Amino acid sequence: MGYRVTDEQVINSAAIVADESSAALDISHQLAWTAQIVWTSTTAAGTIEIQESNDGSTWSTISAKTQAISNNSGNVMLKGEWQASKYLRANVDWTSGSITTLTVHIIAKG
């Protein structure tokens, strides 16, 4: 018996200076997901959020699935299990400065 896998690099951007959202991923047949976030910056302030939706147009940030960026570079892996929503996306809630590079890679399995 095989798993259904979604494997997408949803954001691969340079010089982010405004809010940005990825396309929606349909995870309706997956039970768990990971989001690897890698960024570089020396001037930015903002938050990278993983959001969920049941209709693909109304989005809610998943509690404790965010990463603050504040004049630094780094990486983090966020994880979710037993996700019942249909869609998942990454959202950049930009505050100031410039995020030099940002990559968000999401893998969902079920």
CORTANOR-V572626 format. One record per pair of residues at least 12 apart in sequence whose ideal C-beta (glycine too) atoms are under 10 Angstrom apart, sorted by the first residue. I is the first residue (numbers start at 0). J is the second residue. Records with the same first field share a line. If there is no record, write none. Layout:
I->J ; J
//
This chain:
2->28 ; 29 ; 30 ; 31 ; 107 ; 108 ; 109
3->26 ; 27 ; 28 ; 29 ; 30 ; 107 ; 108 ; 109
4->28 ; 29 ; 106 ; 107 ; 108 ; 109
5->24 ; 25 ; 26 ; 28 ; 29 ; 32 ; 87 ; 105 ; 106 ; 107 ; 108 ; 109
6->24 ; 104 ; 105 ; 106 ; 107 ; 108
7->21 ; 22 ; 24 ; 87 ; 89 ; 103 ; 104 ; 105 ; 106 ; 107
8->21 ; 35 ; 102 ; 103 ; 104 ; 105
9->21 ; 22 ; 23 ; 24 ; 34 ; 49 ; 87 ; 88 ; 89 ; 102 ; 103 ; 104 ; 105
10->22 ; 34 ; 36 ; 38 ; 47 ; 88 ; 89 ; 90 ; 91 ; 101 ; 102 ; 103 ; 104 ; 105
11->37 ; 100 ; 101 ; 102 ; 103 ; 104
12->38 ; 91 ; 98 ; 99 ; 100 ; 101 ; 102 ; 103
13->39 ; 97 ; 98 ; 99 ; 100 ; 101
14->97 ; 98 ; 99 ; 100 ; 101
15->38 ; 40 ; 43 ; 45 ; 47 ; 68 ; 91 ; 93 ; 96 ; 97 ; 98 ; 99 ; 100 ; 101
16->42 ; 43 ; 45 ; 93 ; 95 ; 96 ; 97 ; 98
17->45 ; 91 ; 93
18->45 ; 90 ; 91 ; 92 ; 93 ; 94
19->45 ; 47 ; 89 ; 90 ; 91 ; 92 ; 93 ; 98 ; 101
20->48 ; 50 ; 58 ; 88 ; 89 ; 90 ; 91 ; 92
21->49 ; 50 ; 87 ; 88 ; 89 ; 90 ; 91 ; 103 ; 105
22->55 ; 86 ; 88 ; 89
23->50 ; 51 ; 52 ; 54 ; 55 ; 56 ; 58 ; 85 ; 86 ; 87 ; 88
24->85 ; 86 ; 87 ; 88 ; 89 ; 105 ; 107
25->55 ; 85 ; 86 ; 87 ; 107
26->51 ; 79 ; 82 ; 83 ; 84 ; 85 ; 86 ; 87 ; 88 ; 105 ; 107 ; 108 ; 109
27->53 ; 82 ; 83 ; 84 ; 85 ; 86 ; 87 ; 107 ; 109
28->85 ; 107 ; 108 ; 109
29->79 ; 82 ; 87 ; 106 ; 107 ; 108 ; 109
30->79 ; 80 ; 81 ; 82 ; 83 ; 107 ; 108 ; 109
31->78 ; 79 ; 80 ; 81 ; 82 ; 106 ; 107 ; 108 ; 109
32->49 ; 51 ; 61 ; 64 ; 77 ; 78 ; 79 ; 80 ; 82 ; 87 ; 105 ; 106 ; 107 ; 108 ; 109
33->49 ; 76 ; 77 ; 78 ; 79 ; 80 ; 104 ; 105 ; 106 ; 107 ; 108
34->47 ; 48 ; 49 ; 61 ; 64 ; 66 ; 75 ; 76 ; 77 ; 78 ; 79 ; 87 ; 88 ; 89 ; 103 ; 104 ; 105 ; 106 ; 107
35->74 ; 75 ; 76 ; 77 ; 102 ; 103 ; 104 ; 105 ; 106
36->49 ; 65 ; 66 ; 68 ; 73 ; 74 ; 75 ; 76 ; 77 ; 89 ; 101 ; 102 ; 103 ; 104 ; 105
37->72 ; 73 ; 74 ; 75 ; 76 ; 100 ; 101 ; 102 ; 103 ; 104
38->66 ; 68 ; 71 ; 72 ; 73 ; 74 ; 75 ; 91 ; 98 ; 99 ; 100 ; 101 ; 102 ; 103
39->68 ; 71 ; 72 ; 73 ; 74 ; 98 ; 99 ; 100 ; 101 ; 102
40->68 ; 69 ; 70 ; 71 ; 72 ; 73 ; 96 ; 97 ; 98 ; 99 ; 100 ; 101
41->70 ; 71 ; 72 ; 96 ; 97 ; 99
42->70 ; 95 ; 96 ; 97 ; 98 ; 99
43->68 ; 69 ; 70 ; 71 ; 72 ; 91 ; 93 ; 94 ; 95 ; 96 ; 97 ; 98 ; 99 ; 101
44->67 ; 68 ; 69 ; 70 ; 93 ; 94 ; 95 ; 96 ; 98
45->66 ; 67 ; 68 ; 69 ; 91 ; 92 ; 93 ; 94 ; 95 ; 96 ; 97 ; 98 ; 101
46->60 ; 65 ; 66 ; 67 ; 68 ; 69 ; 90 ; 91 ; 92 ; 93 ; 94
47->64 ; 65 ; 66 ; 67 ; 68 ; 75 ; 77 ; 89 ; 90 ; 91 ; 92 ; 93 ; 98 ; 101 ; 103
48->60 ; 61 ; 64 ; 65 ; 66 ; 77 ; 88 ; 89 ; 90 ; 91 ; 92
49->61 ; 63 ; 64 ; 65 ; 66 ; 77 ; 78 ; 79 ; 82 ; 87 ; 88 ; 89 ; 90 ; 103 ; 105
50->64 ; 65 ; 84 ; 86 ; 87 ; 88 ; 89 ; 90
51->64 ; 79 ; 82 ; 83 ; 84 ; 85 ; 86 ; 87 ; 88
52->84 ; 85 ; 86 ; 87 ; 88
53->83 ; 84 ; 85 ; 86
54->84 ; 85 ; 86
55->85 ; 86 ; 88
56->86
57->86
58->84 ; 86 ; 87 ; 88 ; 90
59->84
60->90 ; 92
61->77 ; 79 ; 82 ; 84 ; 87
63->77 ; 79
64->77 ; 78 ; 79 ; 87 ; 89
65->77 ; 90 ; 92
66->103
67->92 ; 94
68->91 ; 92 ; 93 ; 94 ; 96 ; 98 ; 101
69->94 ; 95 ; 96
70->95 ; 96
72->98 ; 99 ; 100
74->102
76->104
77->89 ; 103 ; 105
79->105 ; 107
81->109
82->107 ; 109
87->105 ; 107
88->103 ; 105
89->101 ; 102 ; 103 ; 104 ; 105
90->103
91->103
//
